[in-house]
Amino acid sequence: MQPLDAVKKAREIMASVTPLRRDCGRYCGAACCEADEDGQGGMLLFPGEEMLYDPLPEGFTLLQDDAVKEDALLLSCEGYCDREERPLSCMLFPLLPSRDGPVMDRRGWAVCPLMQSGIGGLQQEFVEAVRQAGDILYACGETAAFLDAIHAYIKKLQSF
């Protein structure tokens, strides 16, 4: 399976589920996607996903971000966008697929008030959708390597 195909299938699964029954971005002021005053912030695009943002929609910014993986791309918006325009990372947040199933994305501790509740505080339909999306992403070598790079990055951050 090609990376863009895997991303599209995962996005389809995530399109209608959310962590809460209401807009969780209202709790944090969209802190997970809106760039801060230094232009930092946003969500990483999965391999191939940049094709879905060409041309780049108004209100979005695309930057290279080498922190997790060389030549990775970070997409930020002005704090609100239609769900179908959101990157897959945003649709999955605050969870992150792993080879053993969904886990809380530890990078979210600084911005996401849902982290305190853990997986049990999220809608179970959302958790199950992340599990299904993760299965698809791990079936594609390139998206699996991308997720593994994110987990390695998080492990590296924990060592500090």
N, C-alpha and C positions, 0 to 999 in steps of 0.2 A: 504494500500500500504506500502511496506517495504521501509525504508529510501534509500537503494541503488537503488531501482527501481525508486524512485522519482528523485534522483540525476541523474541517467542515462537519464531519460526523459528530465529533465531540461537541461542537457549538450547537448543533441541532438538538442533542440530548439536553444541553444546559439552557436552551432558549426560553423555556417556560417555568423554570424553577429558580427560587431564590433562597438565601439562607434563612430569612424570616418571611412572615406573611405580609410584611410591609417593607418600604424602602429603607434598607439598613444604612444607606449613605447619608440619611438625615441625622443619624446618631453621631457620625464622625465628620460631617461636613465634606463628604466625598474625599477624605484624606488619602485613600488608597489610589486615586487616579489623578487627582489634580496636582499639577506641579506647584511647588512652594515658591517663595519669593526669590529663591536662587535658581529657579528653573529645574529643580530636582524633583523627581517623583514620576509616577506613571506605572504602567504594567508592561511586563515583557511580552513580546509577541512570540508565539511558537514558530518553529521553522515553517516557512511557506506562508504563514499568515499575513505577511506584509503585502501579498498579492491582493488581499481583500481591501487594502487601504490605498489602492492606486487607481484613481487619483486620491490623495489624502482629503478626507472630508473637512469642511470648514469647522474650525474650533479644535482641531486635533494637531498635535505636534509629534513628530517622529524623530528620535535621536538614537545614535549608536550608544550602546552600553556594554562595555567589556567586563563588567564585574563578575558575572556568572559564567559567561561564555563569550569567546572572541566573536566580534561582529554581531552580537545580539542586538535587537532593536527594542526600544522602550517607547511606548505610545502613551501620551498624556492628553487629557481633554481639559476643558474649562470647568470641570466639576459636575457636569451633567451631560449625558448623551442617551439616545434611545438604546434600549437593551440590544437590539439586533446589530448596532454599530460597535458594541463593546468588544474588546479583545477577549479571547478565551480565558486568559489569566484572570480577568475581572469577573467573568461569569463563574469561575471556580472559587474565587476568594471568599472567605478566609481559609478554605481548604486547599490542599495540594495533593494530587494523586501520588501514590507511592506504589511500589511493587506489591505491598501488602494491603493496599486499600487506602482510602482517604486519611490524611492526617491534617492537623491544624498547621497552617503555614506560619512558622515561627517568625518570619519576617514581619508579620502583621502585628506583633505585640506593641510596636510603637504607635500604630495608627488605628487599630481596630478594637472597639470596645467589646465585640463578640468573642474575642479570644478568651476572656475570663470564664465564659460559659462552657467552653470546650465543644466537642462534637455533639454532645448530648443537648446542648442549648440551641442547636440548629434544626430546621425542619428535616425530618427523616427522608422525605422525598428528594430534598436537595443532596443529602449525603449519598443516597443511592444513585442519583444521577452522576455525581462526581465519581463514584465507583465505576459506573458504566463508561463514562468518558475516559477515565484512566485506563480501563481495559483496552479501549481502542487506541489510545495514545501509546501505550506500552507495546502494542502489536506492530507499530511502525518503528523501525530502527532509529530514525532521525529524531522523532519526537520523544522516544524512550531515552535516548542519549541526552536530550535537552532536559528532561525531568531529572535524570540522574545527576546532571551538572548542577541543577538547582539544589538538590538534596546535598551534594558535596559542598556547595557554597554555604548552605545553612550550617552544616557540620563544622566548616571552617570558622564561621562567625561564632559558633558556640565555644570554640577553643580559646577565644580571646578573653 
